[in-house]
Amino acid sequence: MWEKETSIAKEAALKAGEYIREISKQGFRIRKKGLIDLVTDADLKAEGAILSVIGEAFPEDHILSEEKGRTQGNSHRIWIVDPLDGTTNFAHGLQFVSVSIALKEREEYVLGVVYNPFLEELFEARKGMGAFLNSEPIHTSETMRMEDALLVTGFPYYVKERPQRVLQVFESMILRSQGVRRLGSAAIDLCYVAMGRFDGFWEEGLKPWDTAAGMVILREAGGFITDYWGCEYDPYKDTLLASNKILHPELLRVIKEQGL
């Protein structure tokens, strides 16, 4: 199921990726949406490409995209799109960025595609069909102990206004794990847990377009994802904890010890 939808999502992601690479070489304008929240010409051009490809193939579907918002349709399906996850990285010439596209059908998230146009890594998954990187199957790690775990996190846009909780959890995680990284793209973070480069990922203050596609890929790769209280995760929730499943109880314990 969803073969055509996956093909269209990959086509859209690859086309958006072409624009992102081109604009990175040509130069681009940057403007601020918030104190540390940026948008560039590449975000807008990539978004236009994605909406055009999906809209032409599935004109009845809804689309929720980071910059344009929600485009109304007549079906029971909604595409959730981040045309450039990691805009701050892009603006500074760092190549950890991604295009993220997911499809939700009624109450189920059924496919996810995440593409890094600079590293040319294309992650994809369909519900019940496994997860893949450049057509090769991927699976989460088998790391069993926190002291052996490499974790990844991100900081919400409101971190400067409300730093205490974020930094408390960060301190506890870095003291108990092998190490913590921060790449700047939640979609990539989830995919890297899915393929075993990282063993766990936590963050708060994310939006649906940041995590919907990566969530599908992680689950299909054997990973586990909840909110900070261990309840089932949904991209519209404010907190996220993802892991290789083995480490999940210990990661939850670290967060709960902070009194959250």
Secondary structure, DSSP 8 states (H G I E B T S, - for coil): --HHHHHHHHHHHHHHHHHHHHHHHH---EEESSSS-EEEHHHHHHHHHHHHHHHHH-TTSEEEETTTEEE--SSSEEEEEEEEETHHHHHTT----EEEEEEEETTEEEEEEEEETTTTEEEEEETTS-EEETTEE--------GGG-EEEE---TTTTTSHHHHHHHHHHHHHHSSEEE--S-HHHHHHHHHTTS-SEEEEES--HHHHHHHHHHHHHTT-EEE-TTS-B--TTSSEEEEE-STTHHHHHHHHHTTT-
